[in-house]
Amino acid sequence: MEKIITRLQQLVAEVSRQLDQFSAEETALRPAPGKWSKREILGHLCDSALHNWQRFNLAQQQAEPLQIVGYQQDVLVRQNNWQGQPTGQVVALWASLNTQIVAVLKNLPKEKLPQPIVLPDGTAATLQFLIEDYLAHLEHHLAQIFPEKTAAPTLPDRWQISPEQALELLARHPDGRPFITLLERGNMFVEVYRPDKTDRQTPHSQDEIYVVISGTGTFFNDGERRPFAPGGLIFVPAGIEHRFEDFTEDFATWVIFY
């Protein structure tokens, strides 16, 4: 089950980024009459996620085998008008549904995995089979969306970096900015930040987390001030006024936007 959870998390992180390679026209293109576009395939995967999310919960709640009821896939694709929705909206819904499925699977007791179910054709199976089949179905359709490139996870070139390396890269940066981006992953990116005497930053459009590397001082966060020290973690919601104040010369921090 851990491998399935990890794979789902990887796909949620990767699919949005990979879909960015396609234009709106490409995601709406139907390859042949009666065939779904990439956008419709992803919409179908939203339908699948919604149905299976319910099944994974219901199978845990009853002693007798859960009877799996099929659904009309083409009808739902038309009724939900996936073709007419913005690609980003469909991606966001798909990612949200699968994130919740991951939450359910993480909380699923191992003793529930052999729970019997009955497939639509009358075949006996288990909850574990249903979960494994869900992932196989998901990857089958993602391979249709990305025929040239599977949705297999990739490891960034810079996946580990020490504070010393980060600060050295910052010092060598040609434009003298107090920050440098070191890692990007989908809509998450990591910086190292070392302001000179004054923190002049303004509210950001993303949530962010600071992890203090070195130095001490005071952090202003939406009207409240608290001291900080090395190793401390600070969370700032998007749009909130915040800044570091009265910090020592050796102050530096990791910044994680997402």
trRosetta pair geometry for C-beta under 8 A, 3 or more apart (Angstrom, degrees):
i j d omega theta_ij theta_ji phi_ij phi_ji
1 4 5.6 -54 -153 36 41 112
1 5 6.3 42 151 -20 71 104
1 105 6.3 -171 -175 177 107 105
1 108 7.1 -138 -157 73 151 121
1 110 7.5 -143 3 -106 146 81
1 113 7.1 -117 -61 -93 126 133
1 128 7.7 -93 -75 -127 97 94
1 131 7.4 6 -119 122 88 154
2 5 5.7 -53 -148 37 33 112
2 6 6.2 33 154 -18 66 107
3 6 5.7 -53 -145 38 31 111
3 7 6.2 32 155 -20 65 107
4 7 5.8 -55 -146 37 29 111
4 8 6.4 29 155 -18 64 105
4 105 6.7 -117 102 -172 112 155
4 131 6.2 60 167 147 166 110
4 132 6.8 -105 -92 -96 136 61
4 135 5.5 -126 -142 -49 97 152
5 8 5.9 -57 -150 36 29 109
5 9 6.4 28 153 -17 64 107
5 102 5.7 103 -148 -144 82 86
5 105 5.3 -169 -87 108 99 129
5 106 6.1 96 -129 -71 144 79
6 9 5.7 -57 -151 37 31 112
6 10 6.4 33 152 -21 65 106
7 10 5.6 -53 -148 35 33 113
7 11 6.4 32 154 -19 65 105
7 135 6.3 63 96 -152 133 133
7 153 7.9 -136 -131 -24 56 119
8 11 5.8 -54 -147 36 32 110
8 12 6.4 35 154 -21 65 104
8 98 5.7 -157 -175 177 106 109
8 101 6.7 -114 -171 94 154 111
8 102 5.2 -173 104 -80 130 101
8 105 7.6 113 27 30 153 152
8 135 6.8 -98 -66 -106 93 105
8 138 7.9 42 -108 88 84 167
9 12 5.8 -52 -148 34 31 112
9 13 6.5 27 154 -15 63 108
9 102 5.9 89 -67 -119 84 150
10 13 5.8 -62 -153 39 31 109
10 14 6.0 13 158 -11 68 117
10 153 3.9 -65 -168 -72 131 128
11 14 5.8 -65 -136 44 30 103
11 15 5.7 31 172 -33 71 109
11 98 7.2 -78 90 158 109 159
11 138 7.1 66 163 143 171 129
11 139 7.8 -115 -94 -85 142 79
11 142 7.0 -99 -146 -83 121 164
11 151 5.7 50 -125 141 87 130
11 153 7.8 -92 -59 -64 48 90
12 15 6.8 -41 -126 20 19 107
12 16 8.0 15 173 -10 48 103
12 95 5.0 109 -153 -142 91 83
12 98 5.2 -165 -81 96 111 124
12 99 5.9 106 -138 -67 158 81
12 102 7.6 -70 -18 -28 147 139
13 16 7.8 -81 179 30 22 100
13 17 7.6 1 149 -1 59 119
13 153 7.6 43 71 -119 114 103
13 185 6.6 -13 -179 159 118 107
13 186 5.5 -126 -171 -29 70 141
14 17 5.9 -73 -160 44 41 108
14 18 5.8 30 156 -19 80 114
14 151 5.6 138 104 -171 128 86
14 153 5.9 -141 -51 -105 141 63
14 154 7.3 118 -116 16 124 85
14 186 7.4 -115 -89 -68 26 110
15 18 5.7 -61 -144 40 30 108
15 19 6.2 32 159 -23 67 106
15 91 6.8 -172 117 -143 103 101
15 94 7.4 -73 102 108 150 131
15 95 7.3 -165 63 -79 116 96
15 142 6.8 -94 -107 -129 114 121
15 151 5.9 2 -85 -138 80 132
16 19 5.9 -56 -148 32 28 111
16 20 7.2 43 150 -34 59 96
16 91 5.0 110 -105 172 86 134
16 95 6.4 -3 -48 -63 119 139
16 186 5.8 64 74 -142 113 110
16 187 7.4 -39 113 -17 140 102
17 20 5.8 -43 -166 9 36 118
17 185 7.8 -80 -60 179 152 46
17 186 4.7 -109 -52 -99 113 67
18 21 6.3 -34 -178 6 49 112
18 146 6.1 -18 155 -88 136 138
18 149 7.0 -155 -151 103 123 123
18 151 6.4 -136 20 -114 165 81
19 22 5.9 -55 -170 32 58 108
19 27 7.0 47 -167 -94 103 127
19 38 7.7 160 -130 150 99 129
19 42 7.8 28 -100 -75 142 153
19 87 6.5 -170 159 163 131 125
19 91 6.0 -147 48 -91 159 136
19 145 7.6 -33 -95 164 91 130
22 26 4.0 -129 -166 90 97 128
22 27 5.1 115 123 -54 131 86
22 38 6.6 -38 155 77 174 164
22 87 7.8 -163 89 -142 109 166
23 26 4.7 100 51 4 74 101
23 27 7.3 -145 93 -3 40 85
24 27 6.0 -57 -148 38 32 106
24 28 6.3 18 156 -9 65 114
24 86 8.0 -51 -124 -142 115 67
24 87 6.4 -150 -116 -10 71 122
25 28 6.0 -70 -148 45 28 103
25 29 6.4 46 152 -48 66 100
26 29 5.7 -37 -146 4 33 119
26 38 7.0 12 134 19 74 140
27 37 6.5 82 152 152 46 113
27 38 4.6 -93 -142 75 60 114
27 39 4.5 81 152 -50 96 97
27 87 4.7 30 114 -93 168 133
28 37 5.2 -6 -164 -174 26 163
28 38 7.8 -60 -39 45 21 84
28 39 5.6 0 -86 8 55 135
28 83 6.3 90 -141 -162 87 80
29 37 5.6 137 68 -129 33 105
29 38 7.4 32 51 3 76 95
30 33 7.4 67 130 -92 128 26
30 35 5.5 144 -176 79 87 81
30 36 6.9 -105 -123 175 89 12
30 37 4.8 -73 -74 -63 63 84
30 40 7.7 23 -94 13 92 138
31 35 5.0 -51 57 100 86 148
31 37 7.8 149 -15 -104 69 52
32 35 4.5 68 57 2 78 129
36 40 3.7 -136 -163 96 99 120
36 41 4.9 132 116 -58 130 72
36 44 6.5 -36 -133 -20 167 132
36 77 6.5 -91 -109 -157 119 158
37 40 4.7 96 48 8 73 101
37 41 7.1 -129 96 -6 39 84
37 83 6.1 97 30 -114 129 92
38 41 5.6 -50 -149 32 32 113
38 42 6.6 29 153 -15 64 104
38 144 7.9 -176 -109 119 68 84
38 145 4.8 96 -142 -132 95 86
39 42 5.9 -56 -153 38 31 109
39 43 6.4 35 147 -20 64 106
39 82 5.8 173 137 146 86 93
39 83 6.0 114 93 -115 120 44
39 85 7.1 178 174 65 121 84
39 87 5.6 -101 -106 -100 107 83
39 90 6.0 125 -161 29 82 165
40 43 5.2 -50 -146 37 37 116
40 44 6.3 44 152 -22 66 99
40 77 5.3 54 -165 -164 102 123
40 82 4.8 125 -114 92 56 123
40 83 5.4 -3 -68 -68 103 82
41 44 5.6 -49 -152 33 33 114
41 45 6.6 34 148 -19 63 102
41 141 5.2 177 -178 -178 107 107
41 144 5.7 -156 -132 92 158 122
41 145 5.5 -161 87 -66 141 98
42 45 5.4 -50 -152 34 37 115
42 46 6.9 46 145 -23 63 95
42 82 7.2 175 76 -175 73 131
42 87 7.8 68 56 -149 153 77
42 90 5.1 97 110 140 119 124
42 91 6.7 -27 174 -80 148 61
42 94 5.7 -77 180 -51 94 153
42 145 6.7 63 -56 -90 92 145
43 46 5.3 -44 -156 26 40 115
43 47 6.8 41 146 -17 65 97
43 77 5.9 111 102 -131 119 78
43 80 5.9 174 -179 100 122 130
43 82 2.6 -49 -64 -120 169 149
43 83 7.7 -83 0 -38 154 48
43 85 7.1 128 -89 37 123 131
43 90 5.5 -66 -74 -142 78 128
44 47 5.4 -48 -154 33 39 114
44 48 6.3 41 147 -19 67 103
44 73 6.0 36 -140 -168 113 102
44 76 7.4 111 -116 91 66 109
44 77 5.5 -18 -74 -83 89 110
44 82 7.2 -89 -32 -8 59 169
44 141 6.8 -141 87 -144 116 155
45 48 5.3 -46 -142 37 38 116
45 49 6.2 44 154 -24 65 102
45 94 5.7 38 101 -129 107 122
45 138 6.2 85 -140 -126 115 77
45 141 5.7 -172 -69 93 110 147
45 142 7.8 59 -87 -59 154 79
46 49 5.7 -51 -146 34 30 112
46 50 6.4 31 155 -20 63 105
46 80 7.6 -171 84 161 126 164
46 82 7.5 168 33 -103 127 124
46 90 6.6 -112 -37 -162 138 80
46 93 5.3 25 -124 115 132 114
46 94 5.0 -95 -77 -83 85 77
46 97 6.2 134 -141 7 68 153
47 50 5.9 -56 -150 34 29 110
47 51 6.5 23 156 -13 65 108
47 71 7.1 -146 165 103 116 142
47 73 6.9 147 98 -132 148 68
47 76 4.8 97 -119 132 150 144
47 77 7.3 -88 -17 -66 146 65
47 80 7.0 -149 -67 -11 108 153
48 51 6.0 -59 -148 39 29 106
48 52 6.0 15 161 -8 67 114
48 134 7.2 155 158 -145 108 85
48 137 6.4 -152 -165 122 151 131
48 138 7.2 -175 107 -80 142 78
49 52 6.1 -64 -140 45 26 102
49 53 6.0 36 159 -29 65 106
49 94 6.5 142 -3 -142 152 63
49 97 3.8 95 130 130 137 133
49 98 5.7 -82 -129 -63 137 73
49 101 6.3 -107 -157 -38 93 135
50 53 5.8 -49 -145 28 25 115
50 54 6.9 22 156 -13 58 104
50 97 6.1 -70 -64 -136 65 140
51 54 6.1 -63 -162 37 31 108
51 55 6.4 28 147 -19 68 109
51 71 6.0 -134 -91 -3 149 141
52 55 5.1 -50 -141 38 42 115
52 56 6.1 46 158 -24 71 100
52 101 7.0 26 103 -116 103 131
52 130 7.3 174 -143 160 100 101
52 134 4.8 109 -155 -113 160 132
53 56 6.1 -52 -149 32 26 110
53 57 6.9 19 153 -11 59 108
53 97 6.3 -112 -45 -170 140 91
53 100 6.2 30 -132 103 134 111
53 101 5.3 -106 -95 -83 88 88
53 104 6.7 152 -148 -8 74 154
54 57 5.9 -64 -155 40 32 108
54 58 5.9 24 156 -16 70 113
55 58 5.8 -58 -136 41 30 107
55 59 6.0 35 164 -26 66 107
55 66 6.8 138 -156 136 80 147
55 68 6.4 29 -128 -115 133 95
55 117 7.8 49 -176 -130 110 148
55 130 6.3 -124 133 168 129 144
56 59 6.3 -48 -143 29 23 113
56 60 7.4 20 155 -16 53 107
56 101 6.8 103 23 -142 158 84
56 104 5.3 98 115 132 131 142
56 105 7.1 -55 -172 -69 148 75
56 108 7.3 -73 176 -88 107 132
56 127 7.2 102 -131 -163 61 104
56 130 7.2 -173 -84 111 72 122
56 131 6.6 76 -106 -86 112 94
57 60 6.2 -67 -165 32 33 108
57 61 6.8 24 149 -23 68 115
57 104 6.3 -88 -68 -139 84 136
58 61 5.6 -65 -151 31 39 114
58 62 6.9 0 170 2 72 110
58 66 5.6 118 117 -128 101 138
59 62 7.4 -80 -147 41 25 88
59 66 4.5 -93 -99 -3 72 149
59 112 7.4 117 118 171 93 107
59 115 5.2 130 162 108 99 138
59 117 5.8 -40 -118 -76 121 116
59 127 4.5 147 139 -100 146 113
59 130 7.0 174 -53 44 162 155
60 108 7.0 -134 -81 -133 138 85
60 109 7.7 120 -140 33 120 94
60 112 5.0 4 -116 -155 91 146
60 115 6.7 -136 -92 -40 46 169
60 127 7.4 75 -63 -119 71 159
62 66 6.3 124 57 -75 122 84
65 115 7.9 150 -117 159 57 73
65 116 4.0 -58 -99 112 100 101
65 117 5.5 156 -170 -113 89 20
65 118 5.1 83 135 -25 128 93
65 124 7.2 -70 -133 -132 156 87
66 115 7.5 38 -1 140 106 113
66 116 7.8 167 19 105 66 56
66 117 4.6 -25 61 -119 88 88
66 118 7.1 -161 90 24 43 72
66 127 7.9 67 26 -82 127 91
67 117 7.6 168 -81 -168 17 71
67 118 4.9 -18 -112 62 62 112
68 117 5.8 52 -34 168 106 116
68 118 6.4 -160 15 86 80 53
68 119 5.3 -20 52 -127 128 38
68 120 5.6 -82 101 -46 92 70
68 130 7.3 -178 -81 -112 141 126
69 120 6.6 87 -143 -98 23 97
70 120 4.1 34 -38 -102 104 157
71 76 6.3 31 146 -34 116 137
72 75 3.7 25 117 23 122 122
72 76 6.2 148 89 -19 70 86
73 76 6.0 -61 -150 36 27 107
73 77 6.5 28 155 -21 64 106
74 77 5.7 -52 -149 33 33 113
74 78 6.6 28 154 -13 65 105
75 78 6.0 -61 -155 39 31 107
75 79 6.0 25 153 -18 69 112
76 79 5.5 -54 -135 41 33 109
76 80 5.9 21 167 -9 68 111
77 80 6.5 -61 -141 45 21 101
77 82 5.6 -59 -157 18 71 121
77 83 7.8 63 164 -26 92 91
78 81 7.2 19 178 -72 36 51
80 85 7.8 -30 145 -27 86 132
81 84 4.3 -28 166 37 107 114
81 85 6.4 122 112 -35 81 88
82 85 5.6 -53 -149 22 39 116
82 90 6.1 75 -153 -109 91 135
85 89 5.2 -112 170 78 106 122
85 90 5.2 117 103 -53 127 100
86 89 4.4 88 67 1 91 107
86 90 7.2 -167 91 -6 49 83
87 90 5.8 -59 -153 37 35 109
87 91 6.2 36 152 -20 70 108
88 91 5.6 -53 -145 37 32 114
88 92 6.2 35 156 -22 66 105
89 92 5.8 -52 -148 33 30 112
89 93 6.6 28 154 -16 63 105
90 93 5.9 -56 -151 37 32 109
90 94 6.3 31 153 -18 66 108
91 94 5.8 -57 -147 38 30 111
91 95 6.1 27 157 -18 66 109
92 95 5.9 -56 -145 38 28 110
92 96 6.2 29 156 -21 63 109
93 96 5.7 -56 -146 36 29 112
93 97 6.3 29 157 -18 65 106
94 97 6.0 -57 -148 36 28 109
94 98 6.4 16 159 -9 64 111
95 98 6.1 -63 -146 43 28 104
95 99 6.1 35 154 -25 65 107
96 99 5.6 -52 -147 32 29 114
96 100 6.7 26 155 -15 62 104
97 100 5.9 -59 -156 36 31 108
97 101 6.5 35 147 -21 66 104
98 101 5.1 -43 -144 32 42 117
98 102 6.5 50 152 -22 65 96
99 102 5.6 -47 -155 30 33 115
99 103 6.8 37 146 -21 62 101
100 103 5.3 -46 -152 31 40 116
100 104 6.6 42 149 -20 67 99
101 104 5.6 -51 -152 34 36 112
101 105 6.3 32 152 -17 67 106
101 134 7.9 -148 -168 143 147 149
102 105 5.8 -57 -145 39 32 109
102 106 6.2 35 155 -23 66 105
103 106 5.8 -52 -147 33 29 112
103 107 6.5 12 158 -6 62 113
104 107 6.1 -73 -152 46 28 102
104 108 6.3 48 147 -52 66 100
105 108 5.2 -34 -146 1 37 124
105 131 6.8 117 -110 -143 116 135
108 112 5.8 -115 -178 66 87 128
108 113 7.3 90 143 -67 119 79
109 112 4.8 95 70 -7 85 105
110 113 5.8 -28 -168 -6 49 116
111 114 7.6 -49 -175 27 45 96
112 115 5.1 -8 -175 -29 65 121
112 127 6.1 -30 143 62 81 159
113 126 6.7 45 151 151 61 121
113 127 5.7 -136 -149 79 34 103
113 128 4.1 46 -178 -61 96 108
113 131 7.9 -64 -133 16 87 136
114 126 5.3 -59 -149 -144 40 135
114 127 7.3 19 64 32 7 93
114 128 6.8 -6 -75 -5 40 117
115 126 6.3 119 65 -162 46 77
115 127 4.2 35 57 -17 101 122
116 124 6.3 -28 -159 -164 108 98
116 125 7.5 134 -156 80 60 35
116 126 6.1 -55 -102 -102 41 63
117 124 7.7 143 79 -159 45 52
117 125 5.3 -29 69 75 92 84
117 126 6.4 121 16 -140 90 12
117 127 6.1 114 -26 -68 119 57
117 129 7.7 -143 46 61 116 105
117 130 5.8 27 38 -45 160 131
118 122 6.5 -20 -177 -144 105 34
118 123 7.2 152 -160 75 59 37
118 124 6.1 -34 -104 -101 69 55
118 125 7.4 142 -107 26 20 77
119 122 7.0 -33 73 40 75 18
119 123 4.4 -3 41 59 121 90
119 124 7.7 -130 6 -61 86 8
119 125 5.5 58 -39 2 104 124
125 129 4.3 -106 180 73 111 146
125 130 6.5 123 118 -50 126 81
126 129 4.8 105 54 3 73 99
126 130 7.2 -131 101 -5 44 87
127 130 5.5 -52 -151 33 37 115
127 131 6.5 37 152 -19 67 103
128 131 5.8 -54 -151 35 33 110
128 132 6.3 29 154 -15 66 107
129 132 5.8 -58 -146 41 32 109
129 133 5.9 31 156 -20 68 110
130 133 5.8 -55 -143 38 27 111
130 134 6.5 37 152 -28 61 102
131 134 5.6 -48 -153 25 31 116
131 135 7.1 26 153 -13 62 101
132 135 6.1 -56 -157 36 35 107
132 136 6.5 33 149 -17 67 108
133 136 5.5 -53 -145 38 36 113
133 137 6.1 40 154 -21 68 105
134 137 5.8 -55 -149 36 28 111
134 138 6.3 31 152 -21 63 107
135 138 5.5 -52 -147 35 33 115
135 139 6.3 26 158 -14 67 106
136 139 6.1 -57 -146 40 29 105
136 140 6.3 38 152 -27 63 105
137 140 5.6 -51 -150 29 30 117
137 141 6.8 18 158 -9 63 105
138 141 6.4 -67 -156 40 28 101
138 142 6.3 25 152 -18 66 110
139 142 5.5 -52 -139 39 36 113
139 143 6.4 44 157 -25 65 101
139 151 7.1 -142 -131 52 74 114
140 143 6.0 -57 -160 29 26 112
140 144 7.2 26 144 -18 60 101
141 144 5.3 -45 -157 28 44 116
141 145 6.8 43 147 -17 68 99
142 145 5.4 -50 -151 35 42 112
142 146 6.2 -5 161 22 73 104
142 150 7.4 74 118 -161 102 65
142 151 4.4 -42 155 -5 136 138
143 146 6.5 -71 -132 65 29 76
143 147 6.8 67 164 -98 64 51
143 150 5.9 -13 -106 -117 83 85
143 151 7.5 -110 -67 3 55 93
144 147 6.7 5 -149 -65 27 88
145 151 7.9 35 70 -51 110 117
146 149 4.8 -69 175 76 112 70
146 150 6.1 139 102 -112 118 19
146 151 5.7 131 35 -53 147 78
155 159 5.5 -33 177 -58 95 149
156 159 4.9 143 67 -70 86 82
156 183 6.1 104 115 -144 167 93
156 184 7.7 150 -114 60 141 54
156 185 6.5 -93 -46 -77 130 99
158 161 5.9 17 180 -51 102 118
158 182 6.2 -118 129 169 142 80
158 183 5.8 -135 97 -87 103 85
159 183 7.5 94 -107 -120 38 128
161 165 5.0 -123 -167 84 86 127
161 166 5.4 99 140 -60 120 92
161 182 5.8 -105 43 173 164 138
161 183 7.6 -159 8 -43 128 112
162 165 4.7 97 54 7 80 100
162 166 6.9 -144 94 -6 43 88
163 166 5.5 -57 -146 37 33 114
163 167 6.2 26 160 -15 68 108
163 192 7.5 138 -140 -124 63 133
163 213 4.6 143 -130 -150 133 128
163 214 7.4 116 172 -21 150 104
163 252 7.0 121 -166 106 110 132
163 254 8.0 -96 -100 -54 89 97
164 167 6.1 -58 -145 39 27 105
164 168 6.3 29 155 -21 62 108
165 168 5.7 -57 -149 35 30 113
165 169 6.4 31 155 -18 65 105
166 169 5.9 -56 -153 35 30 110
166 170 6.4 30 150 -19 64 107
166 180 7.6 178 -172 68 77 110
166 182 5.9 -43 -121 -77 98 154
166 192 4.0 130 161 -48 122 154
166 213 7.9 -143 72 -91 134 157
166 254 7.7 -27 172 -93 173 83
167 170 5.4 -49 -146 36 36 116
167 171 6.3 40 154 -23 66 103
167 192 6.3 -122 -70 149 57 150
167 194 6.7 68 -124 -38 93 149
167 213 7.8 -178 -53 126 117 162
167 252 6.0 -22 -92 -143 117 164
168 171 5.7 -52 -147 33 32 111
168 172 6.5 22 155 -12 64 109
169 172 5.9 -63 -149 41 30 106
169 173 6.9 53 149 -50 62 90
169 180 5.8 -145 120 97 101 156
169 182 7.0 110 82 -100 154 103
169 192 7.6 110 67 37 105 134
170 173 5.7 -32 -158 -8 36 118
170 178 7.9 18 -172 -175 122 33
170 179 7.2 -58 -127 -148 117 18
170 180 4.7 -157 -98 5 74 123
170 192 5.5 -105 -52 89 132 116
170 194 6.1 104 139 22 157 121
173 176 7.0 -173 96 -51 93 19
173 177 6.2 -61 119 42 142 85
173 180 5.2 -158 -68 -83 143 127
177 180 6.9 133 82 -67 110 69
178 193 6.1 44 132 -162 92 69
178 194 5.5 -140 -170 76 83 52
178 195 4.5 38 -172 -96 158 49
178 196 6.2 -139 -95 -9 117 80
179 191 4.7 18 -177 171 111 133
179 192 6.7 175 -145 85 65 44
179 193 4.4 -12 -98 -104 101 76
179 194 7.5 156 -79 21 54 57
179 255 6.9 -20 -138 25 129 140
180 191 6.3 158 77 -151 33 85
180 192 6.0 -4 52 50 83 86
181 184 6.6 28 165 -55 124 97
181 189 5.5 -15 -148 166 114 125
181 190 7.2 116 -156 77 64 44
181 191 5.2 -50 -94 -91 51 85
182 190 5.4 -52 62 97 93 94
182 191 6.5 140 5 -117 86 30
182 192 6.2 51 -25 -12 130 93
183 189 6.3 174 93 -152 57 60
183 190 4.2 17 51 38 102 111
184 188 7.3 153 -158 89 46 55
184 189 4.4 -11 -105 -104 71 102
184 190 7.9 -145 -66 20 40 68
185 188 4.9 -17 69 68 88 101
185 189 7.2 162 22 -82 61 53
187 206 7.4 -173 156 -113 101 136
187 258 6.6 95 107 -159 81 52
188 256 7.1 -4 -169 -176 99 86
188 257 6.6 170 -149 93 49 59
188 258 4.2 2 -105 -106 92 87
189 256 7.9 -179 93 -150 34 49
189 257 5.4 -2 57 58 75 103
190 254 6.5 -20 -168 -170 102 99
190 255 6.9 152 -159 81 51 55
190 256 5.3 -13 -105 -103 82 71
190 257 7.7 -166 -79 24 34 70
191 254 7.4 146 81 -164 49 51
191 255 4.3 -11 61 59 97 108
191 257 7.5 37 -1 -6 103 104
192 213 7.4 19 -144 -27 101 148
192 252 6.5 6 179 180 99 107
192 253 7.4 166 -156 87 58 37
192 254 6.1 -40 -102 -103 66 54
192 255 7.3 168 -100 14 15 84
193 210 7.9 -65 44 -123 130 103
193 252 7.0 161 82 -158 48 61
193 253 5.3 -21 61 65 96 85
193 254 7.7 116 16 -141 85 8
193 255 5.0 53 -16 -23 124 123
194 251 6.9 155 -139 102 71 67
194 252 4.3 -18 -91 -108 101 88
194 253 7.7 159 -75 20 58 61
195 198 6.5 -101 158 87 124 33
195 199 4.5 175 20 -92 173 66
195 200 7.2 159 -139 9 130 72
195 201 7.8 -109 -75 -23 134 98
195 244 6.7 168 33 59 134 122
195 247 7.7 92 66 56 105 139
195 251 7.4 -19 51 96 79 118
199 243 4.4 159 101 -168 120 94
199 244 4.3 118 -37 50 155 81
199 245 7.0 -98 31 -66 118 49
199 247 7.5 67 -33 8 115 130
200 243 7.8 36 -83 -128 10 128
201 204 7.8 -19 171 -49 115 97
201 242 7.5 -20 94 85 113 75
201 243 6.0 169 55 -104 87 85
202 241 7.8 -44 -158 -120 55 72
203 238 7.5 87 173 177 98 48
203 239 5.1 34 170 -157 135 25
203 240 5.8 160 -123 61 110 25
203 241 5.5 -63 -59 -78 104 48
203 242 7.2 97 -95 16 68 80
204 208 5.9 53 58 -24 148 129
204 236 7.6 84 34 111 110 121
204 238 6.1 -90 96 -131 74 69
204 239 7.6 -89 70 -43 42 33
204 257 6.8 -108 155 -118 150 119
205 238 5.7 12 172 -156 25 117
205 239 7.4 48 -113 -59 38 73
206 238 5.4 -91 173 -93 5 112
206 257 4.4 76 91 -171 137 99
206 258 6.2 161 172 63 121 23
207 235 7.4 -8 -177 -169 101 91
207 236 7.1 166 -160 89 57 56
207 237 5.6 -35 -111 -133 87 45
207 238 5.1 -68 -57 -36 54 85
207 257 7.4 144 81 -152 47 55
207 258 6.0 -32 72 65 95 77
208 235 7.6 163 90 -153 48 49
208 236 5.1 -7 63 60 91 100
208 238 7.8 108 -10 -78 80 62
208 255 5.9 -11 -172 -171 122 88
208 256 6.3 152 -158 78 66 51
208 257 4.9 -27 -99 -94 93 65
208 258 7.6 145 -96 16 45 67
209 233 6.4 -14 -174 -167 103 95
209 234 7.1 153 -160 79 53 50
209 235 5.5 -20 -105 -101 77 68
209 236 7.7 -178 -82 22 31 72
209 255 7.6 152 79 -158 47 43
209 256 4.4 -11 57 57 95 108
209 258 7.9 9 2 8 101 108
210 219 7.9 -172 62 -122 152 145
210 232 8.0 12 108 104 96 83
210 233 7.0 157 84 -156 58 44
210 234 4.2 -3 54 55 107 102
210 235 8.0 -150 23 -67 72 26
210 236 7.3 47 -11 -7 101 109
210 253 4.9 1 -166 167 102 137
210 254 6.8 146 -158 78 49 59
210 255 5.8 -17 -100 -101 72 66
210 256 7.8 -167 -73 19 26 76
211 231 7.5 -22 -176 -155 84 27
211 232 7.5 177 -149 88 48 40
211 233 5.4 -13 -101 -101 74 75
211 234 8.0 -169 -71 22 33 70
211 253 6.6 157 75 -166 39 83
211 254 4.4 -3 55 54 94 113
211 256 7.4 40 -5 -10 101 111
212 215 6.9 -120 -172 63 110 79
212 228 5.5 157 -58 157 151 116
212 229 6.6 152 92 105 153 24
212 230 5.3 -134 116 -118 105 33
212 231 6.3 -32 71 27 92 24
212 232 4.7 25 18 50 123 84
212 233 7.9 -131 4 -68 79 31
212 234 7.5 65 -38 -6 95 107
212 251 7.8 -58 -151 -152 101 80
212 252 7.9 120 -165 86 60 46
212 253 4.9 -45 -110 -106 49 98
212 254 7.9 -116 -55 24 11 74
213 230 6.6 -29 133 -133 23 90
213 252 4.4 -36 61 96 124 93
213 253 5.6 -166 4 -97 85 31
213 254 6.3 109 -50 -24 99 78
214 230 5.3 7 -109 -96 38 115
214 250 4.9 -70 133 140 119 101
214 251 6.6 -161 97 -121 70 25
214 252 5.2 29 43 38 91 91
215 230 7.0 115 38 -64 39 86
215 247 5.5 45 157 -179 129 102
215 248 4.5 -164 -146 60 89 97
215 249 7.5 -156 -110 67 117 29
215 250 4.7 -176 -73 89 90 71
215 251 3.0 -147 117 -89 171 60
215 252 6.4 121 2 10 121 53
216 227 6.9 2 -175 -175 96 99
216 228 6.6 180 -147 88 54 59
216 229 5.1 -1 -106 -104 94 69
216 230 7.6 -64 -66 -22 74 73
216 247 6.9 180 94 -142 33 67
216 248 5.5 48 45 -6 69 118
216 251 7.5 -118 28 -88 24 97
217 227 7.2 -179 104 -146 26 66
217 228 6.1 -8 64 51 67 93
217 244 5.7 64 98 -179 141 95
217 245 6.2 175 164 82 112 43
217 246 5.0 163 -152 90 91 65
217 247 3.1 -55 -53 -92 154 66
217 248 6.3 -148 -54 -5 94 66
217 251 6.1 0 -12 -92 130 141
218 225 5.2 10 176 -173 117 106
218 226 7.0 159 -154 81 71 24
218 227 5.7 -49 -99 -97 64 52
218 228 7.2 141 -122 8 15 84
218 244 7.4 138 79 -165 48 54
218 245 4.6 -34 76 73 99 96
218 246 5.0 37 17 49 105 110
218 247 7.6 -133 29 -62 54 70
219 225 6.9 162 79 -148 41 57
219 226 5.7 -21 57 63 90 75
219 227 7.6 100 11 -160 80 9
219 228 4.9 58 -23 -29 115 125
219 234 5.7 -108 176 -119 169 154
219 242 7.2 4 177 -170 90 99
219 243 7.7 -176 -153 93 58 34
219 244 5.8 -32 -104 -106 72 62
219 245 7.2 164 -96 21 20 81
220 223 7.8 57 -174 -50 87 6
220 224 7.4 155 -154 79 51 38
220 225 5.2 -22 -96 -93 67 83
220 241 7.6 -38 127 128 106 87
220 242 6.0 172 95 -149 70 50
220 243 5.1 3 53 54 110 75
220 244 7.7 -163 18 -82 80 14
220 245 5.6 59 -22 -14 107 123
221 224 5.5 -30 69 65 79 88
221 225 7.8 148 19 -89 69 34
221 226 7.3 -23 19 18 114 101
221 234 7.0 -153 -71 -172 141 114
221 236 6.1 -132 -134 -102 106 92
221 240 6.8 26 -169 142 71 130
221 242 4.8 17 -109 -115 61 106
222 240 4.7 -49 -66 -164 105 114
222 241 6.3 124 -90 56 48 74
222 242 6.8 -20 -29 -71 63 87
223 241 7.9 72 -38 71 64 110
225 245 7.2 -43 -132 45 117 134
228 232 4.8 -150 -158 72 85 153
228 234 6.5 -37 -106 -52 135 127
228 244 7.6 -71 37 -126 139 98
229 232 5.4 104 56 -26 58 121
236 240 5.4 -147 -173 68 86 122
236 242 4.9 -79 -126 -8 138 165
237 240 5.0 86 66 -18 79 125
244 247 5.0 9 154 -37 115 136
244 251 6.8 158 157 166 150 150
244 253 7.7 174 -65 -5 147 141
247 251 3.9 14 158 -51 126 160
248 251 5.5 137 64 -41 64 91
